Amino acid sequence: MVAVALMPPLVTAGLLFGNNLTTLGLKALELAVANVICINLTGIVTFSLQGIRPATWWKNSKTGKAKQRALVVWVVLLALLALIVLR
């Protein structure tokens, strides 16, 4: 499923850049970046809602802050991308 979301915009971007159509290539690259951000956000939210945690307690103690940091980073990146797309 991830390949369906990532490969077509990346291939399209490569073909457009190869044909010297940089503005259209950048738009296709924006779509690929949006897909990467959304896939990571969905993974974090899904694992959190399902309660999936590491099996060992020493790894489990570090996951709370790491999950929060990752969620903040991906949401900020999505907001930045939205600002770029909506300009």
JORA-V377228 format. One record per residue. N is the residue number from 0. PHI is phi in radians with two decimals (none if undefined). NEAR is the number of other C-alpha atoms within 10 Angstrom. Layout:
# JORA-V377228
n = [N | N]
phi = [PHI | PHI]
near = [NEAR | NEAR]
This chain:
# JORA-V377228
n = [0 | 1 | 2 | 3 | 4 | 5 | 6 | 7 | 8 | 9 | 10 | 11 | 12 | 13 | 14 | 15 | 16 | 17 | 18 | 19 | 20 | 21 | 22 | 23 | 24 | 25 | 26 | 27 | 28 | 29 | 30 | 31 | 32 | 33 | 34 | 35 | 36 | 37 | 38 | 39 | 40 | 41 | 42 | 43 | 44 | 45 | 46 | 47 | 48 | 49 | 50 | 51 | 52 | 53 | 54 | 55 | 56 | 57 | 58 | 59 | 60 | 61 | 62 | 63 | 64 | 65 | 66 | 67 | 68 | 69 | 70 | 71 | 72 | 73 | 74 | 75 | 76 | 77 | 78 | 79 | 80 | 81 | 82 | 83 | 84 | 85 | 86]
phi = [none | -1.15 | -1.11 | -1.17 | -1.43 | -1.78 | -1.15 | -1.02 | -1.19 | -1.23 | -1.15 | -1.08 | -1.06 | -1.10 | -1.14 | -1.19 | -1.11 | -1.13 | -1.64 | 1.11 | -1.87 | -1.21 | -1.16 | -1.21 | -1.12 | -1.17 | -1.12 | -1.17 | -1.18 | -1.06 | -1.12 | -1.12 | -1.14 | -1.06 | -1.14 | -1.09 | -1.09 | -1.18 | -1.12 | -1.18 | -1.06 | -1.11 | -1.10 | -1.10 | -1.15 | -1.11 | -1.11 | -1.17 | -1.18 | -1.40 | 1.31 | -1.38 | -2.36 | -1.08 | -1.34 | -1.75 | -1.22 | -1.26 | -1.41 | -1.17 | -1.23 | -1.60 | -1.31 | -1.06 | -1.21 | -1.13 | -1.14 | -1.12 | -1.09 | -1.10 | -1.10 | -1.12 | -1.07 | -1.22 | -1.20 | -1.11 | -1.10 | -1.16 | -1.14 | -1.09 | -1.13 | -1.10 | -1.14 | -1.17 | -1.20 | -1.49 | -1.28]
near = [5 | 9 | 7 | 8 | 15 | 18 | 12 | 14 | 20 | 18 | 15 | 18 | 24 | 18 | 13 | 18 | 16 | 11 | 10 | 11 | 13 | 14 | 12 | 14 | 22 | 16 | 16 | 21 | 19 | 19 | 20 | 21 | 18 | 18 | 17 | 17 | 18 | 16 | 15 | 15 | 18 | 13 | 11 | 17 | 13 | 12 | 12 | 13 | 9 | 8 | 9 | 10 | 14 | 12 | 8 | 8 | 9 | 9 | 11 | 11 | 12 | 11 | 13 | 12 | 10 | 11 | 15 | 11 | 12 | 14 | 17 | 13 | 14 | 18 | 16 | 13 | 16 | 19 | 12 | 12 | 16 | 13 | 10 | 10 | 12 | 7 | 5]
